[in-house]
């Protein structure tokens, strides 16, 4: 039986061991390469970038307040003990000065007027007789046909008759006023805002029948704090938005001369345009918010997409040369169209991330896809607003 010598098997064992070591080395190298490939940083997002721009923005002061009537007229009854016969208007009706609003039953007043006219005619007839007697007495005064006492009586009777005429005329005028008060007319052009008149009621003097917004004019009474009050001037434009969504442009008519010691605010009165007989978009008593147009100023702005709001603070992301971003805390201001003002925290000429800024974190590696291109419509609107503010 042949036996293999241990010395002859040694070369084979060495070759096998070398092959195993080589395979292990190759596997280790491949694993290391895979690890290196896995550890290589990859961009987290593709973004667009832009530099801050200098933009002209309007200066606006925001305030709240109520819509009220410019002046409200109370139309009351001036008759005494008359029954209301007819009512010709209702709430919301547009009326003109002198228009008949309501009519009282004036039968008793008409009878009193007729009686006063008769009394005046009687007084005038008596005065005519007294005048004739006085004239005859004067003509024969020097003849001695009448005594001085008789002549004095005739002259006194003439004066008494004339006084009775004046009294009768005054009584007729008083009854004429009662007759006039039976007709309730509008004291001015305007809109009826309230009606208490009811057909059949016997209204005493001073009873309120109607309320009217004079000339249909409304105003916005804005509450402005004391520090902001110095910025508002008479004639400034104000864009007012009511609670129902209606928007009107008014003009500052007056600034209150006093400040409320409780709220530390003053009232600014803004005239609203008349409705010209149409259904007004604003109603008296309605809450409204508005902005006073105070001019314009230059500001450093960035696109609104570049600002990320987190935990109540505003941030932008600066694009560094190594394609990583740095988070910067900024203070924002006015907004117009697609632009937002940056007041503090952003150095000039800083390249900031716009598209995708809301998905980034500090230190993220990104890939730039070029410069951000704003929406043409938003840019045009912002430019138009800036020009209007400068004018």
C-alpha positions, 0 to 999 in steps of 0.5 A: 500500500502506497502512502503519500508523503507529508512533504509532498502535500506541503506545496498543495497546502501552501497554494490552497492557503494563498488562494484563500487569502487572495479571495479574502483580500479581494472580498475585503477590498470590494466591501471597503469600496462599497463602504466608500461609495455609500459614505459619499455625500449626495445632494438632498434637493435640487433648488433655485437661488436668487439675490435680494433685490431693492424694491419700492414698497408702499408704506401702509398703516393698518387699523380697525374700526366701524362704519357709521353714518356721516350725520344722522337726522331724527325726524320727529312729530311736531303735531299735538294730538293728531292721528297718523293717517299715511306713511309713504316711505320705508327703511332703505328708501332714498328721499330728497329734501322736502319729500313727503314722508308721512301725513297726519289727519288734519280735519280738526286743524283745517276747521281751526284754520277756517275759524281763524280766517273768519275771526280775522275777517271779522276783526278787519270789518270792525277795524274798518268801521272804527277807522271810519269813525275816527276819521269823522271825529278828526274832521269835526274836532275843531268845530266843537260838535264832539267833546274831547272825550268822545273824539278820544274814544273814537281814536282809541277804538280805531287802535283797538280794532287794528290790534285785534286784526294783528291778534287774529292774524297771529292766531291764523298763523299758528293754525297754519303751522299746525296745518303744516306740521300735519305734513312730515317732510324730509329735511335733507337728501338721504336714506331712511335708516329707521322707521317708527311711524305707524298708521293710526297712532296719535303721536305727541310732539317730539315722537320719533317717526324716522331716522335718516342718513343725511345725503346717504354718506357713510364714514369709517371711524378707524381707531389709530394708536397715539404713536401711529397718529402722527403718520396720518394726514387729512386727505390721505387715501385709505383702502377699507374692507368691510366684514362682508368682503366689500372694498372701497377707497376713502379719504381722511376727512378729519383726525380727532383732536383728543385721544381716549384715555382708556384705549390710548387711541384716537378716531380717524374719520374717513369719508366713503364714496356715495352709493349714488342711489344704488344698494350700498356695499357698506352698512352703518354699524358694520365692522371694517379693517383698512389701510392708510396709504402713506407713501412709499420707500425702498426696501430689500426684498426676497421672493416669499418662497425663500422665507421659511417660518418655523416655531414662529420665526422666519428663516432664509437659507444661504447658499455657500460655495461648497453647495451646502446651505446655512440657515439665517434667522431674519426679520420680515416686514412688508409684503407685496405680490411675490416679494417680502421685505427683509429688515434684518439678518440678511447681508446684502448680495447674499445668495439665498435658496428660493425654490425648495427652501421650505424642505431644507435644514441647516447644513444640507447639501443641495444641487442648484438648478439655476436662478429663480424666475418670478411669476410675471403677473405677480411681478407686474402687480408689485411694480404697479403698486410701487409706482402708484405709491410713489405717485 
